[in-house]
């Protein structure tokens, strides 16, 4: 009789849009599909525009979200969209930490810290009350 060949483990693959949804990187599967189709997702440094692209463990994804880019390594395919703790097990976050003194991105440039920049009307009135000789008419 012949010897039994050892079977290798099957490579588990999953659709890109489904995985983004299960990993909670996108709010819905249709939003994930649109993000992939618009070129906001890169897999292993290749821009992917097919939501049906098959992901496998070890793939590196760069996802452009509204305010930042997220870099993750796929660890497991998803089974369902569960709570955050469950979704967090599907990937390893490789996003670089923000270095103090680094140039801010566009969103950070558009927002300002409270009290900095041009004063609001309320803040201007408060400053005017402190000036000597200021009188209300």
C-alpha positions in Angstrom: 0.0 0.0 0.0 1.2 3.6 -0.7 2.3 5.9 2.0 0.0 8.7 2.9 1.3 12.1 1.8 1.3 14.8 4.4 -1.2 17.4 3.5 -0.1 21.0 3.7 -2.4 23.5 5.4 -4.6 25.3 2.9 -3.8 28.9 2.4 -6.9 30.7 3.7 -7.9 33.6 1.5 -10.7 36.2 1.8 -12.1 39.0 -0.3 -10.4 42.3 0.4 -13.7 44.3 0.9 -15.0 41.6 3.3 -11.8 41.6 5.3 -11.8 45.4 5.7 -15.4 45.2 7.0 -14.6 42.3 9.4 -11.5 44.0 10.7 -13.5 47.2 11.4 -11.3 49.4 9.1 -14.5 50.4 7.2 -18.0 50.9 8.5 -19.8 48.8 5.9 -18.9 46.4 3.1 -20.2 48.7 0.4 -18.0 51.6 1.8 -15.1 49.1 1.7 -15.9 48.2 -1.9 -15.9 51.9 -2.9 -12.6 52.6 -1.1 -11.0 49.7 -2.9 -12.4 50.8 -6.3 -11.3 54.4 -5.8 -7.7 53.2 -5.2 -7.5 54.0 -1.5 -6.1 50.5 -0.6 -2.7 49.1 -1.4 -1.8 45.5 -0.9 2.0 44.7 -0.7 2.7 48.2 -2.3 0.4 47.5 -5.2 -2.7 49.6 -5.7 -5.7 47.3 -5.9 -9.0 48.3 -7.5 -10.9 44.9 -7.4 -12.9 44.4 -4.2 -12.7 40.7 -4.9 -8.9 40.6 -4.6 -8.0 37.6 -2.4 -6.1 38.5 0.8 -4.0 35.9 2.7 -2.1 36.0 6.0 1.1 38.0 5.8 -0.2 40.6 3.3 0.6 44.2 4.1 -2.2 46.7 3.6 -2.1 50.5 3.5 -5.6 51.9 3.8 -6.2 55.6 3.3 -8.9 56.7 5.8 -10.4 60.2 6.1 -7.8 61.6 8.4 -4.8 59.2 8.3 -3.2 56.3 6.5 -3.2 53.0 8.4 -0.7 50.2 7.7 -1.6 46.7 8.9 -0.3 43.1 8.4 -3.1 40.5 7.8 -2.9 37.8 10.4 -6.2 35.9 9.9 -9.2 35.9 7.6 -12.4 37.2 9.2 -15.4 35.0 10.0 -17.8 37.7 11.1 -17.9 41.4 12.1 -17.5 41.1 15.8 -16.5 43.4 18.6 -13.3 45.5 18.4 -11.4 43.0 20.6 -12.2 40.2 18.1 -11.5 42.3 15.0 -8.1 43.4 16.5 -6.9 39.8 16.3 -7.2 39.8 12.5 -4.3 42.2 12.0 -1.1 43.7 13.4 -1.0 47.5 13.3 2.2 48.7 11.6 1.2 52.4 11.4 4.2 54.5 12.4 3.8 56.6 15.5 3.5 60.4 15.2 6.9 62.0 15.9 6.7 65.3 17.9 7.8 68.2 15.7 6.9 66.4 12.5 4.9 68.4 9.9 1.2 68.0 10.5 -1.1 66.5 7.9 -3.8 68.5 6.1 -6.5 67.7 8.7 -4.2 68.8 11.6 -3.3 72.0 9.8 -7.0 72.8 9.3 -7.9 72.4 13.0 -6.4 74.6 15.7 -6.0 74.3 19.4 -8.5 76.2 21.5 -7.2 79.7 22.3 -4.7 79.8 19.4 -5.1 81.7 16.2 -7.7 84.4 15.6 -10.0 85.0 18.6 -13.7 84.3 18.5 -16.1 87.2 19.0 -16.6 86.1 22.6 -12.9 85.9 23.3 -12.4 89.4 21.7 -15.0 90.9 24.0 -13.3 89.3 27.0 -10.0 90.9 25.9 -11.6 94.3 25.3 -13.1 94.3 28.9 -9.5 93.9 30.3 -8.2 97.0 28.4 -7.9 100.2 30.4 -10.2 102.9 29.2 -12.5 100.6 27.3 -16.1 101.7 27.6 -19.3 100.1 26.5 -21.5 102.3 24.4 
